[in-house]
Amino acid sequence: MRAVPLVTIDGEDAHDFDDAVWATPDEDPRNSGGWRILVAIADVAYYVRPGDALDQEAKERGNSVYFPDRVVPMLPEALSNEMCSLKPHVDRACMAIEMIVSSDGKVKSHHIKRGLMRSQARLTYTQVQQALDGNVDDVTRPLLDTVIKPLFGAYQSFMKARSRRGTLDIEQPERQVIFGANGHIERIVPRPRYDSHRLIEEFMIAANVAAARTLATKGWPCLYRIHDAPDALRVANLRLTLRKMKIPFTKAPKPQPAQFNELLAGTRNTPMAQMITDLVLRSQAQAKYSPLNIGHFGLSLSQYAHFTSPIRRYSDLIVHRSLISALQLGDDGLSDKSLSLTTVGDHISATERQAAIAEREVMDRFVTAYHAPHVGEVFSATIVGVTRVGLFVAITDTGAQGFIPRGALRGDTFFHEEDSHRLVGRRTKIIYQLGSRLDVRLQSADITANSLIFEVATDSEAPKKGSAIDAKKTSHKQLKKFKKIKRSR
């Protein structure tokens, strides 16, 4: 496959490249407007054999862990960043899935093979998006018509299939720490989200589905990536919370992804957006790995496995090995077809959760360190939690979360209305409600305790528009907007 102009598309700060893509219009007249697609994945199984020292350590770690300033890799960097990484203009071993896709995104056929590839270019999401928007550079200019535009055409077909399935569409903003030359934190910014990101996601989803279907057809073990439907009690709690906030939600006992999407769309671009996203996320089951397939609720897929990131996920290495054995692609596949993957699935599901907690806590600590020199300054924030002891707020620019003790709310005595998720002044009737915007002053930043304490800025320092005082009016406007969107749909 070295003659195929495959390219990798990753973030600017990526060092391990485990997936490459290529697309071209299908010349078969029976598939008018369709595509021929190739997704090539680093062949880690060629280097990491079952039971050897590398395999045992990779299994123990379960996955790589990504922090703002470093990576704790699953594999040694000599493999993850070098021999297994699909670097440009060098030969690399790969597992590839070739797919024939219709104009409406249906995978009509697929074929899995193993061989050598040579990446044409290491592209970034920003580069590809800028090229699609008409701003090419020296790298993307010669690739625009022959590589990038066909990839985008195939992506548009996949998006039709995604829309038809009705997948759960939750956009969680990511934060990126920008470091200076001396390791000092210069700023924390939202990580951009482009169509180029979604392009790669759709190609990877298609390849993951093809891998799972192949193993199911062949009767070989597979570590499925499963995601159960939401628990009925969690849905009931979500519906109760929304009802108290006067936000309509379907009465169906088992809501489908499209109905959750309708809820999210109705509050998008409002101060309540992040709060509603968090509520929907908390209502969902946790995805995990299991040899027992129950499908993937969030993606609306009956068969799904992780195949596309064996450099950083042990689950994908297991899927590769099973495919190698099922398709007789070498002697380095699963050594035992009757191998029980339940224990492995439970273990790597746990390491995944452990990594997610560590990544979140470390990011929060960096954010606290970034704000520490800014004690006394005023920030725009949104109330993301209301309790009887105070308010939790999130800074608009950085996503940093902190706490305002109820005793720090000056000018009145505030009581907690639990059902309405708000604190109300007994005399002034000032309301601090979930989702309201307000300006806050940073009182203290404790890096050791990973804690930020705020107070509400005074009226002279903070504009009243969108402040907590306007919470009733703001909520009423949001509700009217939500109902208008519901009617238009």
VOFIKE-381187 format. One record per residue (C-alpha): residue in three letters; x, z, y. Coordinates in pm, whole numbers, padded with zeros to 5 digits, always signed. Each point is the difference from the previous one (the first is absolute). Layout:
! VOFIKE-381187
ALAXZY;...
This chain:
! VOFIKE-381187
MET+00000+00000+00000;ARG+00304-00022+00228;ALA-00125-00325+00155;VAL-00333+00155+00106;PRO+00016+00106+00370;LEU-00110+00358-00059;VAL+00031+00244+00292;THR-00019+00376+00036;ILE-00211+00154+00279;ASP+00060+00367+00079;GLY+00042+00243+00288;GLU+00303-00010+00225;ASP+00128+00327-00149;ALA-00035-00105-00367;HIS+00309-00001-00221;ASP-00148-00070-00345;PHE-00180-00330-00048;ASP-00195-00008-00326;ASP-00257-00275+00067;ALA+00022-00363+00113;VAL-00281-00251+00055;TRP-00061-00372+00021;ALA-00308-00222+00029;THR-00080-00369+00013;PRO-00326-00198-00001;ASP-00122-00077-00351;GLU+00019-00374-00061;ASP-00262+00009-00275;PRO-00312-00181+00135;ARG-00216+00236-00205;ASN+00119+00287+00221;SER-00054-00146+00346;GLY+00127+00235+00271;GLY+00160+00224-00263;TRP+00351+00133-00031;ARG+00288+00036-00241;ILE+00165+00338+00056;LEU+00309+00173-00132;VAL+00063+00375+00028;ALA+00350+00090-00119;ILE+00092+00364-00063;ALA+00340+00157-00058;ASP+00077+00022-00373;VAL+00098+00367-00018;ALA-00070+00007-00375;TYR+00303-00228-00052;TYR+00229+00273+00136;VAL-00185+00322-00090;ARG-00058+00016-00375;PRO-00245+00238-00173;GLY+00152+00339-00075;ASP+00333-00048+00178;ALA+00130+00236+00269;LEU-00128-00217+00286;ASP-00344-00015-00161;GLN-00021+00376-00054;GLU+00094+00075+00360;ALA-00241-00266+00137;LYS-00279+00144-00212;GLU+00076+00354+00120;ARG-00011-00107+00366;GLY-00305-00219-00055;ASN+00035-00182+00330;SER+00215-00038+00308;VAL-00073+00228+00297;TYR+00013-00147+00351;PHE+00087+00221+00296;PRO+00040-00113+00364;ASP+00379+00010-00016;ARG+00082-00055-00368;VAL-00125-00088-00347;VAL+00025+00207-00317;PRO+00004-00293-00244;MET-00134-00007-00354;LEU+00298-00214-00105;PRO+00365+00012+00108;GLU+00057-00201+00317;ALA+00234-00233-00189;LEU-00319-00121-00170;SER-00276+00068+00255;ASN+00186-00146+00299;GLU+00225-00247-00179;MET-00031-00141-00353;CYS-00380+00036-00024;SER-00071-00072+00366;LEU-00118-00356+00069;LYS+00254-00064+00273;PRO+00013-00347+00157;HIS+00221-00280-00130;VAL+00114+00181-00317;ASP-00120-00033-00359;ARG-00224+00279-00120;ALA-00179+00070-00328;CYS-00379+00014+00042;MET-00336+00022-00169;ALA-00240-00248+00158;ILE-00371-00072-00011;GLU-00110-00352+00080;MET-00366-00026+00100;ILE-00242-00283+00067;VAL-00242+00119+00267;SER-00321-00165+00120;SER-00086-00053+00366;ASP-00221+00310-00010;GLY+00273+00223-00143;LYS-00091+00001-00369;VAL+00300+00003-00236;LYS-00085-00283-00237;SER+00305+00047-00225;HIS+00331+00183-00008;HIS+00326-00020-00190;ILE+00271+00267-00026;LYS+00363-00097-00042;ARG+00348+00145+00025;GLY+00305-00160+00155;LEU+00228-00034+00300;MET-00097-00047+00364;ARG+00183-00040+00329;SER-00180+00124+00310;GLN-00007-00253+00282;ALA-00019+00264+00274;ARG-00045+00369+00071;LEU-00292+00001+00246;THR-00168+00288+00179;TYR-00370+00053+00063;THR+00062-00037+00372;GLN+00190-00328-00045;VAL-00273-00152-00216;GLN-00278+00113+00234;GLN+00181-00138+00303;ALA+00059-00330-00181;LEU-00372-00021-00084;ASP-00074+00069+00368;GLY+00228-00286+00108;ASN+00317+00196+00080;VAL+00258-00121-00252;ASP+00366+00101-00013;ASP+00304-00159-00164;VAL-00096+00141-00342;THR-00374-00076+00001;ARG+00011-00340+00175;PRO+00109-00202-00310;LEU-00235+00204-00223;LEU-00316-00013+00212;ASP-00169-00313-00142;THR+00140+00006-00354;VAL-00011+00372-00080;ILE-00176+00224+00255;LYS-00313-00208+00071;PRO-00075-00060-00371;LEU+00039+00374-00062;PHE-00249+00071+00276;GLY-00239-00263-00134;ALA+00002+00163-00343;TYR-00047+00341+00164;GLN-00314-00124+00176;SER-00139-00104-00338;PHE+00076+00344-00143;MET-00178+00162+00295;LYS-00318-00186-00093;ALA+00018+00154-00345;ARG+00069+00342+00148;SER-00302-00027+00228;ARG-00215-00110-00292;ARG+00110+00302-00208;GLY-00069+00243+00285;THR+00319+00207-00024;LEU+00037+00332+00178;ASP+00158-00079+00337;ILE+00174+00313+00125;GLU+00268-00052+00263;GLN+00225+00304+00033;PRO+00242-00035+00292;GLU+00362+00063-00095;ARG+00257+00156+00230;GLN+00355-00127+00036;VAL+00290+00209+00124;ILE+00243-00198+00215;PHE+00352+00146-00006;GLY+00281-00050+00248;ALA+00359-00076-00094;ASN+00085+00370-00030;GLY-00298+00082-00222;HIS-00201+00141+00290;ILE-00374-00073-00008;GLU-00069-00245+00282;ARG-00374-00039-00052;ILE-00281+00007-00256;VAL-00229-00301+00000;PRO-00288-00134-00210;ARG+00133-00242-00261;PRO-00146-00346+00078;ARG-00254-00143-00243;TYR-00008-00382-00024;ASP-00164-00269-00209;SER+00346-00048-00153;HIS-00032+00351-00150;ARG-00340-00089-00146;LEU+00138-00330-00131;ILE+00255+00180-00217;GLU-00257+00258-00108;GLU-00239-00268-00124;PHE+00274-00184-00190;MET+00108+00326-00163;ILE-00358+00093-00093;ALA-00049-00338-00167;ALA+00322+00041-00199;ASN-00091+00356-00102;VAL-00338-00116-00126;ALA+00161-00285-00197;ALA+00243+00242-00165;ALA-00278+00241-00101;ARG-00219-00278-00137;THR+00286-00143-00202;LEU+00073+00331-00171;ALA-00370+00063-00065;THR-00036-00345-00156;LYS+00311+00043-00213;GLY-00099+00350-00111;TRP+00318+00162+00126;PRO+00028+00342+00168;CYS-00038-00001+00377;LEU+00033+00270+00262;TYR-00304-00089+00208;ARG-00032+00103+00360;ILE-00345+00157-00009;HIS-00225+00122+00280;ASP-00328+00164-00094;ALA-00320-00020+00206;PRO-00052+00293+00241;ASP-00130+00322-00148;ALA-00370+00054+00072;LEU+00064+00342+00157;ARG+00261-00142+00238;VAL-00238-00276+00105;ALA-00274+00258+00057;ASN+00234+00209+00217;LEU+00100-00309+00200;ARG-00363-00095+00053;LEU-00084+00355+00111;THR+00287+00005+00252;LEU-00102-00338+00142;ARG-00363+00105+00023;LYS+00093+00307+00205;MET+00192-00231+00232;LYS-00301-00234+00016;ILE+00199-00288-00154;PRO-00209-00205-00247;PHE+00130-00072-00350;THR-00153-00160-00306;LYS-00226+00216-00216;ALA+00121-00174-00317;PRO+00119+00263-00251;LYS+00301-00216-00090;PRO+00119-00178+00317;GLN+00205-00315-00050;PRO+00313-00095+00200;ALA-00203-00228+00228;GLN-00218+00294+00106;PHE+00303+00213+00085;ASN+00136-00299+00196;GLU-00322-00017+00200;LEU+00044+00364+00098;LEU+00363-00058+00102;ALA-00083-00315+00198;GLY-00273+00180+00191;THR+00241+00254+00148;ARG+00310-00219+00034;ASN+00154-00002+00350;THR-00168+00329+00087;PRO+00153+00350+00029;MET-00171+00084-00330;ALA+00174-00278-00197;GLN+00285+00206-00146;MET-00229+00290-00082;ILE-00243-00227-00190;THR+00292-00166-00181;ASP+00127+00343-00109;LEU-00346+00104-00118;VAL-00037-00318-00206;LEU+00347+00044-00148;ARG-00077+00358-00101;SER-00316-00118-00177;GLN+00196-00239-00223;ALA+00152+00067-00340;GLN+00379-00006-00029;ALA+00156-00310-00154;LYS+00227+00064-00297;TYR+00170-00158-00301;SER-00160-00004-00343;PRO+00000-00213-00317;LEU-00379+00042-00005;ASN-00150-00259+00233;ILE-00300+00089+00216;GLY+00066-00257+00272;HIS+00091+00042+00366;PHE-00293+00101+00221;GLY+00175-00050+00335;LEU+00107-00356-00081;SER-00318-00081-00194;LEU+00206-00118-00296;SER-00070+00055-00369;GLN+00366-00036-00106;TYR+00294+00098+00216;ALA+00360+00108-00063;HIS+00315+00042+00207;PHE+00243-00283-00078;THR+00157-00095+00332;SER+00239+00288+00088;PRO+00217+00096-00300;ILE+00291+00091+00229;ARG-00196+00292+00143;ARG-00274+00081-00257;TYR+00049+00088-00366;SER-00356-00111-00079;ASP+00094-00360+00084;LEU+00304+00015-00229;ILE-00227+00106-00288;VAL-00234-00294+00073;HIS+00297-00240+00007;ARG+00122+00125-00338;SER-00343-00031-00153;LEU-00029-00359+00129;ILE+00344-00085-00138;SER-00106+00116-00344;ALA-00351-00146+00014;LEU+00128-00344+00107;GLN+00326+00013-00202;LEU+00217-00042+00308;GLY+00297+00202-00129;ASP+00118+00293-00208;ASP-00013+00255+00284;GLY-00375+00063+00006;LEU-00199+00296-00133;SER+00165+00111-00323;ASP-00324+00135-00147;LYS-00342-00161+00046;SER-00169+00325-00106;LEU+00182+00196+00271;SER-00235+00242+00175;LEU+00014-00047+00375;THR-00231+00289+00089;THR+00284+00247+00054;VAL+00199-00253+00201;GLY-00304-00081+00214;ASP-00069+00368+00073;HIS+00365+00060+00090;ILE+00042-00291+00241;SER-00340+00069+00158;ALA+00133+00349+00076;THR+00332-00127+00139;GLU-00193-00244+00220;ARG-00207+00283+00147;GLN+00314+00210+00044;ALA+00173-00285+00184;ALA-00301-00055+00228;ILE-00005+00369+00097;ALA+00376-00001+00067;GLU-00021-00319+00208;ARG-00286+00141+00207;GLU+00170+00337+00058;VAL+00331-00155+00097;MET-00172-00239+00242;ASP-00186+00293+00155;ARG+00329+00185+00042;PHE+00159-00298+00175;VAL-00304-00020+00227;THR+00030+00371+00084;ALA+00371-00043+00077;TYR-00080-00295+00224;HIS-00252+00201+00204;ALA+00211+00317+00023;PRO+00179-00103+00324;HIS-00337-00079+00163;VAL-00149+00350+00017;GLY-00213+00025+00314;GLU-00090-00368+00012;VAL-00357-00135-00018;PHE-00114-00242-00273;SER-00318-00191-00079;ALA-00151+00125-00327;THR-00304-00010-00229;ILE-00163+00297-00170;VAL+00039-00056-00376;GLY-00107+00342-00124;VAL-00223+00284+00122;THR+00007+00349-00149;ARG-00112+00344+00115;VAL+00361+00082+00095;GLY+00070-00310+00206;LEU+00046-00376+00025;PHE+00231-00240-00181;VAL+00103-00294+00217;ALA+00196-00323-00054;ILE+00216-00154+00273;THR-00110-00356+00073;ASP+00345-00158+00033;THR+00191+00160-00288;GLY-00271+00129-00236;ALA+00153+00350+00019;GLN-00248+00271-00094;GLY-00010+00348+00143;PHE-00225+00298+00062;ILE-00184+00150+00297;PRO-00096+00364-00069;ARG-00354+00085+00102;GLY+00137+00279+00218;ALA+00192-00261+00203;LEU-00324-00173+00108;ARG-00031+00141+00350;GLY-00304+00049+00223;ASP-00249+00118-00261;THR-00057+00155-00340;PHE-00050-00268-00264;PHE-00204+00029-00319;HIS+00030-00222-00307;GLU-00288-00225-00105;GLU+00116-00080-00353;ASP-00274-00251-00079;SER+00075-00202+00315;HIS+00380+00030-00024;ARG+00041+00131+00353;LEU+00084+00298+00220;VAL-00251+00070+00279;GLY+00049+00213+00312;ARG-00261+00277+00019;ARG-00029-00014+00380;THR+00131-00342+00107;LYS-00130-00190-00306;ILE+00330-00192-00006;ILE+00028-00169-00340;TYR+00311-00071-00206;GLN-00123-00226-00279;LEU+00159-00182-00289;GLY+00108-00347+00118;SER+00003+00087+00370;ARG+00294-00100+00218;LEU+00177+00239+00231;ASP+00332+00056+00171;VAL+00218+00279-00134;ARG+00321+00172+00106;LEU+00264+00083-00261;GLN+00064+00377+00004;SER+00250+00030-00285;ALA+00168-00202-00275;ASP+00144+00185-00301;ILE+00205-00240-00213;THR+00063+00263-00269;ALA-00370+00070-00045;ASN-00089-00365+00073;SER-00251+00118+00257;LEU-00124-00133+00336;ILE-00217+00225+00220;PHE-00197-00148+00290;GLU-00235+00109+00275;VAL-00266-00202+00181;ALA+00136-00145+00325;THR-00182+00113+00314;ASP-00242-00233+00178;SER+00250-00067+00277;GLU+00254-00133-00251;ALA-00232-00189-00235;PRO-00267-00263+00075;LYS-00349+00096-00109;LYS-00084-00341-00146;GLY-00003+00036-00378;SER+00084+00370+00022;ALA-00154+00270-00215;ILE-00248+00080+00277;ASP-00153-00345-00048;ALA-00037+00042-00374;LYS-00383-00015-00005;LYS-00010-00319+00205;THR+00284-00154-00202;SER-00168+00079-00332;HIS-00329-00145+00124;LYS+00170-00327+00105;GLN+00179-00023-00334;LEU-00324+00050-00190;LYS-00174-00274+00202;LYS+00293-00236-00068;PHE-00010+00081-00371;LYS-00374-00070-00025;LYS+00044-00327+00189;ILE+00265-00113-00251;LYS-00225+00101-00289;ARG-00286-00212+00139;SER+00227-00301+00053;ARG+00115+00020-00362;
